[in-house]
Structures are given as C-alpha cells and as structure tokens.
Amino acid sequence: MKTMMITAVLALAPAAAMAQATGIGQPIEAPVLPGAVLDAACGNLYDMAGKAFCVTAPLASIGALADAYVAHFESQGWIAAGGDDNRVVFIKRKDAGGCDGMQLQAFYDPNRPAGPEVPGYIAMATVPGDVCAAAAAAPAQ
C-alpha cells in the first residue's frame, strides 16, 4: 500500500522541501479528483507555482487523495519507482527507449499549526531528462 504520511513533512525543514521542489520539471496534465480543488499557486509555498500542477484539500483527507492520484497514474501506465513518506517518483517507459519521470509530492505550510482542516497540498510535475538513462561513469582519479 502506498499510503502517504503527511505528518512526516514536519521533519523536513522548509529549505529541504524547497530544494526538492526546484528539481521538478514542468507541470503535468492531471484531473482534479473528487475532494480536491485546483490551486495554481500551490499554496504559495516552496516556489512551486508554475512548476507543478497542484491541488489542495483538508489535511485530514490528503493521504487518501494522494492514494487516489497514485491509483490514477498507475492506471495510465506509470510505475511507482521510488519516493518516501510524502513523495512518489513514477516512471513510464518510452516506445523509443528511455523513460519519462514524474513526481507527486504531498506537503502543507509548516508555518501554520497542523490540524485536520488546515490545507494540505499535492504537487505533480515531470522529472527533467531521461530518468532511465545510465549514470555517467565517474572520471578515473
């Protein structure tokens, strides 16, 4: 089960979450699933506006909503290839070789007290480049 635990975001310092956000590519096309509301500003957090497709919902429902997005993307052929409590990295093989990548991340504003009705967010964006490309060999010393 790929349940996302939003409480683990508390452990992330805002700078760490911002560093993760800046590594994302372009927003993806995704539906606004039941229970979610489109938020083009991504809560004005972590410089994600314009870089990710974001939805918001009360924090109490964000885990179930994230699970619904994971199921949606898996039904489209995306494979959950990694991540952590609040992030899922997906890959999808290309017909011509290589892979596309996408990241789904759940978060909330750490400057507000957490509670069931506080807005939580889910951001979705592509991962730049071919995520299945072999890493370049390190130069010999």
N, C-alpha and C positions, 0 to 999 in steps of 0.2 A: 504494500500500500504506500502511496506516495503522499501521505498527508503532510502538509507544510505546517510547521510550528512557528507562528508569528512571534511568539514570546522570545524566541532566540534572537530576534532583531535587537532586543535590548542589549545584548552582549556586543553588538557592533558599535564602534564609535562612529559618529557621523562622517568623519573623514574616510574611514574604511568603506562605508556604504557609498560615498561619493566616488571613490576610486573604482569600485565595481561598476557603477553606473556609467562612467566615462568610457569604459571599454566596450560598450554596446554599439551596434551599428545603427541601422535605420529602423523606424517603426514598422511593424508587420501589420498585415490585414488580419483582423480577428473580429468575431462578432462580440457584441455586448450581451453577455449571457444573462439569463434571469437572475435578479438580485444585485446586478452590477449597474453602475452609472458611469458613462464615459467621463473621463477627466483629462482633457487635452493638456492641462498644466501639470499633471502628475503630482498634484498636491503642492506644487511649487517647491518640491524637495529634490535634493541631490542632482540638480541640473539635468533632469530627465525630460523636461518639456521639449517637444520637437524631436527627441531622440528615441522615444518609446511610445507605444500605444498603451495608455493607462486607463484603468477602471478603478472605481472606488466602491466600497461597501462598508457597513459597520464591521469593526474589528472582530466581533464575535462570529461573523459569517465568512471572514476572508479565507480561512483554511478550506472550508467546503467549496468556496468559489474557486480557489486555486486548483483543487482536485478536479473540478468540472472543466477548467481550462486545460489541464493536463490530459483528461479524457478526450476533449475536443481535438487537441493537436495530435494525439495518438491515433485517433480515427482518421486523420488526414495523412497518416504515414510517417509522422515524426516519431523518433525513438528517443526516449529519455536516456541520456548517456552519462549524466553526472549531475552534480549540484550539492546542495547542503540543505539544512532545515528550511531555508527561505528562498531557495533558488533552484530551478531545474534548467539544465542545459540540454537542448534537443539537437539531434542531427537528422538529416534526411539525405540519403544518397542521391546523387545526380545521375541521370542516364549516361552522360558522357564521362563519368568518373568524378571522384571527389565528393564532397558533402557540403550542404548548406547547414548553417547553425543558427540556432535561435535560443534566447534566454528568457525565462519567465522569473520574475523576482517579486516577492511579497515584502511589503515594508509599511511603516507608519511613521508619523512625526515623533521622534524621540524627545522633542521639547514639550510635548503635551503628556499629561498623565494618561497611561493606558487604561482603557475601560471598554466594555462591550459595545458601546455606541460611538466610540471615537472612530473617525475614518481610518480605514486601512486601505492599502493600495496594492494593485498588481500591475507591474510594468512588463511589457513584452517588446522585444526588439531582436533584430538579426545580430549574429556574431560576424564581424567582418572577416573576409577571406575564406579559404577552404579549410574547414575545421578538421578534415580527414587527411590533409597533406602531412607528409612525414616532416618532422622537425629537422632543420638543417643540422648537420654534424658540427660539433664544436671544433674550432681550429686546434691543430696539434700545438702543444706547448714546446 
